């Protein structure tokens, strides 16, 4: 089935949000606010634990340092575990809005209620991309050996490695590896992007399908996504491009969290300590990220949900009245 154009999908999303059974902005405020508070809490606790570890010295403090280090690791893992399920709950919320069903803040917990299927889908997707990455690593090494950068590396390696495998000139070999590092990484990134982009678009709606079909599993969701996106990857890419401004703002907001690092790199001196600067820019980032989410997360994500529905039923994305031609409305 043909995917409606970007303008139609965005107008339909706007109509769905207008007719929602709850206040969508309130829900996205809860969603994004909870993520911001979690990030702030984990960062603050990590900082306090690091301070405690630094102040615990000597052999007598080995046990305490071990406990505190374990607590640090647990905090990081806890955040990584919670966020994907919370995000899946928000995905369930936007699907419900698109389908004109009753929904509300309680929908945000749906990802946790489907813990098993969500874990299996995330693991399956991770395995797919890891396999692609491994293949691209081998391909990148092969392509590197065909470039002019490889000549210097091979010559240095031939001189620096003896027949018995020992190193005769470690410094020269390390320099050659350092020179080859960036070209290899660049080749890998290009090959991985080219290889994973089609896969990414074919799997684009596997999470949507899983949250939309309670009895579906990970493999079934992947198969369903591949089916409904067949021949539609270019249309989905155009939809992504129509949201260039949103992704650009997301990158700019994320860069704010590194304001202290960027300032130091530019030689800018701030009238506060490094620790204060770190938390100041983190707080600024969280506030801006929350504002961006409340402003545009619902329109953007409901538009993608409209695309998901439209690929199954073309009547699901009906044209809505025209709106002023702002970049966040149209292509």
N, C-alpha and C positions, 0 to 999 in steps of 0.2 A: 504494500500500500504506500502511496506517495505521502511524504511528510509535508504538511502545510508550510507555507513560507514563514519566516521569522516574525514578520509583523502580525500575522494571524495568530501564531502561538502566543506572542506577548499580549495581544489584546484579549485572548481567551484566558490567559493567566490572570490578567487584571480583573476580568469579570468574575473569575472563580474566587479571588480574594475578596471582592466586593460582596459576594453572596455567601461567604463562609459562615458557618454556624457559630463561630466564636470570633474573638478579636485576634487576627493573625499576628499583629504586632506584639501583643501581649505574650503570645506563645514564643515568638522568636526572641523576645527580650529575656524570657525565662531560659530558653535554650542557650543563647549566646552569653547571657549573664552568668549562668552556671559554669560554662567553660572558662570564662574569664576569672571567676572566683577560684575555681580549681587550679588554674595555672598560677595565680597569685599565691594561693595557699601552699602549693607544692614548692614553688620557688622560695618563698619565705622560710618554710621549714627546712629546705635543703641548705639555705644559707646559715640558719641557726645551728643545724647539725654540723656543718663544716667548721663553724666557729668553735663548737664544742670539741671537735676532733683536733683542731689546731691547738687548743688549750690543754689537751690531755697528752702529756709526754711521759717518757720513761717506760721501763718494762712493766711497771705496775698498771699502766694505762692501756696495755695491749688489748685486754679483754673489752674495755669500754670503747676503745676505738673500733674494734671489730663489730661491736653491736651497733654503734652509730653509723658505720659504713654500710652495714646491712640495711639499716633503716633508710638510708639515703637511696640505696638501690631499690628497695621496696616501693618508696614513694614514686620513683621514676616509672617503675613497671605498672604501678597502680594507675597512674595517669594514662599511660599507653593502653591499658586494658579498658578503662572506663570510656574514653573518648569515642572509639569506634561504635560502641553500642548506643551511646547517646546520639551520635550522628545518624545512626540507622533509625532511631526513634523519630528524629526530625524528618527524615525521609518519609517515614510512614505518615507523619502529619501532613506533609505537602501532597502526598498521594490521596489522602482522604479528602483534602480540600478540593483537589482536581476532580475527584469523583462525586463531589457534592454530597458527601456523607457527614454525619455528625462526628465532630472531633473536638479536641481541646488539649490543654496541657498534659493530661494523663497519657496522651499518645506518645509523648517523648520517652516513656519508659518501655515502649514496645520492643526496642532492640534488646533490652535485658530479658524480656519475657521469651524471646526467641533466641536465647543464648546459644544453644547447640547449632542450629542451622546457620546463624550469623558467623560463628567461629569457623565452621567448615567452609563457608563461602570465602571468608577472608583468607584462610589458609590455602584454599584452592587457587585463588587469584595470585597469592604470593608465590606459590610454586610455579605457576605459569610464567610470571615475570622473571623469576630466578633462572628458570630454564632458558628463557630468551637471553638473559644477561650472560649466562655461561657460554652460550653459542656465540654471542657477540664478542666476548673476550677472546675466544679462539680466532674468530674472523678478524678482529682488530689486530691481533699479533701477526696474522698472515699478511694483512694489508700493510702493516707497518714495515715488514721486511721488504716490501716492494717499493718503498719510498726512499728518497735520498737521505732521510734521517737515519735509516738503518745502516748505511755504509760506514759512518763514523763509529757507530756502536759496535758493529761486527769487527771492525779493524781493532778497536781498543780491546774488545773481549778476547780476540785471538792472541794479542800480545800479552794481556794481563793474566790469562789462565794457562797454566802449564799442562803438559800432557797427562800428568797424574791427577789433574783436577784442582790442584792448589793454586792460590792467587799469588802472582808475582808482583802485581802493582795494584793494590787494593784502592788506593786513592784515585787512580785513573779510571778504574772500573766503576767506582761510585759516581764519579763525575759523568761518565758516559751514560749510566743508568738514569741520573738526574736529568740529563739533556733529552733522553728518550721518553721520559715520564709524561711530559705534557703532550707531545704528539700522539702517544698511545692513548692517553685519556681522551684527547679530542676525537680521535678516530672511533674509539669505543662509544662516546656519547652520540656521535652522528649515526653509527650503525644501530645502536640500541634504540634511538628515536625512530629511525626508519622502520625497524623491525617491530617495535612495540606499539607504534601509533595505530596501525590497522587492528591489532589485537585489542587495544584500549577501546576503540569505537565499537568493536563487535561485542565486547563485554560491558558496554556502557550502562545497560539497563538490567544487569543481573541482580544488583541490589534492589532496584525497583521491583523486579519480578518477585524476589524473595519476600519483601515486605508486603507485597500485594496479594501473595498467595500463601497463606499460613501453612498449607500442607506441602509446599514445594521444598525441595532440598537444594543443596549447593550445585550439584551437577545439572539438575533440572533447570535451575535458574540460569546457569551459563548457557545451556542449550537453547533456552527460550530467548535469551538476549541475542544470541547469534542468529536465531531465526528472524526476529523482528527487525534487526538492524542490517540484514543482508541487502546490499545495494544502497544503503542509506548513509554510509559513513561520510560521504562528501556533504550531504545535507546537514548532518550533525556538526561537521566541522564549520560550516557556514554559520550555524547557530552559535557555536562557540565564538566565532569571530565577531558576531553582532554584539557580544558582551565584552569586547576588548577593554572598554572603559572600566568595567567592574573588576576584571582581573588585574588591570594596571593599578587601580586604586588599592587592591588587595596587596600587591607587591610593595607599593609605596608605604602602606600602613605597616606591613611586616618589617620594612627597612627601618622604621622608627624605633623598633625595639633594639636595634644595633646603633642607635644614635651616639652612644658613648664611644663605641669602637670606630665608627665613621669619623667622629670628631677628632679622635686621637690620630687617626691616619691622615687627616687633613691638617694636623698641627694646631687644632683649636683647643684651647685650655678652658675648662669650665670651673666656676667658683665653688665647687663642691668636691667631695671625695669620690673615689672610683665607685665605692659601694653605693653611695647616695645617687650617683649618676646612673648606675645600672638599674636601680629600682625606679628612679624617676622616668627613664625612658621606657621601662617595662609598663609602668602605670599608664603613661601616655599612649603607648601602643594598645593596651587593653581597652582604654576608653574609646580610641578611634576605631578599633576593630568592632567593638560593641555598637558604636554609632552606625558604621557601615552595614553591619548585619541587620540592625533594626530598620535601616533605610531601604536596603535592596535585597537581602537574602531571600525573603519570601517571593518577590516578583521573579527573581532569577531562577530559583529552584522550582517554583510552580510552573514556570515556562518549560523546564526540562520534563517535569511530570506530564505536562500537556503533550509534549513530543512523545513520551512513552505511551500515553493513552492513544494518541493519534495513529501510531504505528500499528495498533491493534484494531482501532475503530475510527475511521476518518470522520465520522459524525461527532466524535468527542471533542474536537477542537473547532468550534464554529466561530466565524468572524465576529468580532465585537466592534462597537462604534469606534471611529477613529479618534485618536488623542493627539495633543500637540507633539510635534516632531522633535523630541529631545533624544539624545543618544541613549539614554537609559530606557527609552520606550521602544525605539525602532532600530532597524539596521543602520 
